[in-house]
């Protein structure tokens, strides 16, 4: 059996949704007949060496089965290079050769151009040119998308045959046995309901809207994730909203499991949020808690059949949080069967490569 060549960039210590997905793929292929090229290392010298070894082997790749993450492209061709005409041309030749001489699968977690627009990031036109290359229908590339809506959008926009795509949604690990020494939430009054938001906490990601909503309510809101240092000052005079910090995935899941409800607050008016399937959906499910979520198209497509999330417009959340049992009483309990549908190991078994 021919080994799969898996090309990735695993950044230890980074816990955002995209890297959690990359790490899940890495763990999956580490236990299979795969040849792995992890091109990232925090030591710049080792990173250059890894890249040099990969480029050397690249010229000998022929009739191989190869999977590469879209994000890994930026490790091979940094943005500073792709912004130039010659850099983009070199990437085109690289990608064309890789797809022409091999069976190539491109894993697509995010769409850089569309994501930048809706997340208020720097929108650069080279992203569009890059996407024109990687989604060229004339190239022999198959795609592994992170959501059904993303696949539908790309296949239509670039006139790609649906037979060249598959969807592997973002999953979550199974929560390990709880540790007896987890006392992070023990000091908070048990009779107050505990809501939790787990994810990137950078300003401009809708966190301030949650603070405004919760600051006058009789429930706790816990915030967990990277990029939340600004919250220490913002929450100085608010007692029921607590920034706990950033934790590894298992400890964050353990903390989440001690809460009553999860928060999935993405702006449903933005195109990209409806296109993607957020990792935190599966994370909350694995932790075993019901969730109040804005009405996101892809999230509803995947989760509604289980009746475990309450999907409602954000302007109605105050009424829900004031009387949660009235609104959540008809939701089903998240049992082991439902959790199993969102574990990474089970999801990745559906990968057809």
N, C-alpha and C positions, 0 to 999 in steps of 0.2 A: 504494500500500500504506500503510495507516494505521500511523503510528509507535506503537510500544509506549512507554508512559510507565512508567519504572522509578524507583521511590522507594527510596532507600537511605540508609545512614549509614556511610560509610567512614572508619575511624579509622586514620590513618597511624601506623606504629610499633607497633601492637597486633598480636600474632602468634598469638593463641589460635585454636582450631579454628573457632569461630563467625565470627570476623572474616576468617579465611582463606577461608571459604566466601563471605562477602559480597564479598570482593575478587575472587574468581573470577567471580561473577555480574556484578560491575561491569565487569571486563575483557571479559567475553563480550558484554555489551550495548553497550559502548563501540565495538565493531567492527561494530555492526549498526544498522539504521534505528530508533534509539531516542532518546527524549527523557528525559534523566536529571536527577533531582533528588537531589543528594547533600546531605542536610540537616545533616550534621555538619561542624564546623570547630573546631579547638582555640581559635580566637579567638571568645570569646563574642559579640562584636558581630556578626561575620560570620555566626555560627550563627543569631542572632536574625533577621538580614536574610534568610538562606536560608529560614528557616521562614516569615517574613512573605511572601516571594515565592511560596512553595509554597501557603500558605493562600489568597492572592489568586487563584492559578490554579485552586485546588481548586473554587471555586464555579462555574467555567466548564467543568469536566470533564463531558462528556456523550458517551455512545456511544464512549468511549475504551477501549482495552485497557490495563489497569494491573497491574503487578506491584509488590508492596510486601513487604518483609521484616517478619516479626512483631517482631523486635527494633527496627526503625525506629519502631514505634508509640511506644516509650518516649522517642524523641527529640521526637516531635510532642506527646505527652501524657506528661510526666515522672511518675514514680511518685508524687510528692507530690500531684499533681493527681488521679491515678487512685484514690488512697486515699479520696477524698471522693465522696459520692453525686453531687454536681453534676458533678464531673470525669468520673466513670464514665458519667453520662448524656450529657454532651457527646461523649465518645468514641463511645458507641453511635450517636448521631445522625450523627456523622462517618462511621463505618464503614457505617452503613445507607445513607447517601446515596451513598457511594463505590461500594457494591455494587449499588444499585438503578439508578443512572444509567449504569453502565459495566460492562464485562466485567472482573471483579476476580479476580486471582490473589494468594493470600497464601502467601508462602514461610515454611515452618515448620521452623526448624532445631532449636529446643528447646521444651519445654513448661515454662514458668516454675514452675508449681505442683509438678509431679511432680519436676522437677529439684531444686528447693529442698529437698524432703524428703530425697532420697537423697544430696545433696552437702553436707548439714549446713549449708545456708544458712538465712537467715531466711525462715520460711514465713509468707506473708501471705495472708489470705483473699481480698483483692481480686484475686489472681491467678486464683482460681477464677471469680470474677464476670467477669473479663476474658475468660477462655476460654469462658465461657457465651455471651458476645457473639460472639466471632470464629468459634466453631464452631456457631452457630445454624443448624440445617438449613433454616430458612425463608428465610435470606438467599441471594442469588445469588452465592456465592463458590466458587471452585475452589482447591484446596490443592496446594502443592508440598512434600511432606514429605522429610525428610532420611534416612528409613529406612522399610523395609517394616513393621517391628513397630510403629513410631510411627503410621504410617497405619492399620494394622489396629486399634490401640487406640482412636484417636480416632474412626474411622468407626463402630466398635461403640458406644462410650460415648455419642456424640451422634447416633446413628442417621442418619448422613450417607451418601448414596448413593455407592458406590465410583466411579461415573462422574465424580464431582467431585474426584477426587484423582489424583495421580501421584507417583512417587518419583524423586528425584535424590539419590543418595548423595553423601557427602563424598568429593571426589577429591583429587588432588595435582598440582602442576606437574611437568613433565618436568625432570629434573635437567640443568642446563647442563653444558657441558664442564668437567671438573675443572681447578682452577687449580694450577699447579705450586708456588705458595707456601703451600699449606695444610700446615702442619707441626704442627698442634695436637696430633695423636696420635702424632707421630713419636718422642717421648721415652719412650713406654711400650713395655715389652718385647713384641716381636712374638710370642714363643712363648706368651704368656698370651692366652686368648680374651677378646674384648672384647664386652661387652653394652652396649646403650644404651637409655635411656628418654628420649623427647622429648615434652614436653608441659608443662602447667601444674604447677608444683612447690610450690604452697602446702601448708602443713601440713594434715593431715587428708585428703589425697588418696591415701593408701596408700603414700607415699614412705618413711615410716619402716619399714614392713613390708619393703620392698625392701632397705633398709639393714641391717636385722637379718638378713635372708636372706643377703646377699652378704658381710658383713663378715668371715666366717670361711672364705670359699671362695677358690680359687686362680684366680679370673677377675676381670677389671676390670668395673666398672659405671660408665658415664659418664651423667651427668644433665645434660640440656640443656633450658632453657626459662625462662619468667618465674616470678617469685615464689620463687626458690630462695635468697635471701640468707641465710636462717636456716641453710642447710646448711653455710656456712663454719665455724660453731661446732660443729655436729653432727658433722662429718666430720674434725675437727681431728686425731684420733688414729687414723684409719682410712686405710690407704694404698692400698687397691684400689678405693675408691669416690671418684670425682672429679666435683665439680660444675664444669662448664666455663663456665656462664653462659648468656646468651640471645643468639641470633644471628638474622639474617634467614633467611627460609625456605630460600633456596638454599644458604647456607653451612651451615645446620644439616643439610640433606640431604647435602651433601658430607661432613661429619663422620660422619654416619650410615653412609654408603656404605663408610667405612673400617673399620667394625665388623663383627663376625661375626654377631651376632644382635640383633634388636630385642626390647624388652620391652613387652608390652601388659597392664598390671596394673590391671584394674578389678575391684572386688568383685562377683563373679557372683551373690551373694545379694541384691543390690540391684536392685529393679525397673527403675529408669531406665537403669542401665548395660546391661541386656539389651534395652532399648527402642531405644537410640540406636546409630548407626554412627559410631564415633570417627574423626575425621580422620586420626589418627596411623596407622591401618591402611593407608590409601592412601599416606601419606607413606613408611612403611617399604618398601612395595612399589615405589614409584617410585625409592627409594634402592637397591633390589635386594638386600635382605637378608631372610632367613627370620626368623620371629618365634615366640616362645613367648608364649602368651596364655591368660588364664583363659577358662573356657567361657561366653562371652557369646552369647546367642541370635542377635541380629542379625548379629554378626560372623561367626558360624559359617554363618548363612544365605547370606551374600554370598561368603565366602572359601573355605569347605570344598571346593568343587568344583575348586579349583585346586591343592590339596595343597601349600600353601606355608607354612602356619602350623601350629604344634603347639599344639592346644587341650588344656589339662590343668588340673585343680584346683590352686590355689596351694599346698596342703599337700604336693604331689608335686614342686614345682619344685626343691627342693634336690637330689633324686636326679637330675633331668634336667640341672641345671647342673653337677653333679659328673661326669656322663658324657654330655655333650651329643651327641657323634658317634653314640653308640648310639641316641639318640632322634631325631636330626635326619637320619640317613642316608637314610631313606625319603622325605623331602620332596623335591619337585621344585625345580629351579633356577628362579629368577624370570627368565624370558626377556622379550624386547621385546614379544611379543604380550600376555603377562599384564600387563606394565606399562601397555600401551596401554589396557587395560580400565579403568584407574583414573586416567588423566590427565583433568584437568578439561575440557580442550577436547573430548575424546571423550564424556565423560559429559553435558556440557551440550548436545551435539548432539541428545540424546534429549528435551530439554525441549519439550513440546508447548504452545505459546502462539501 
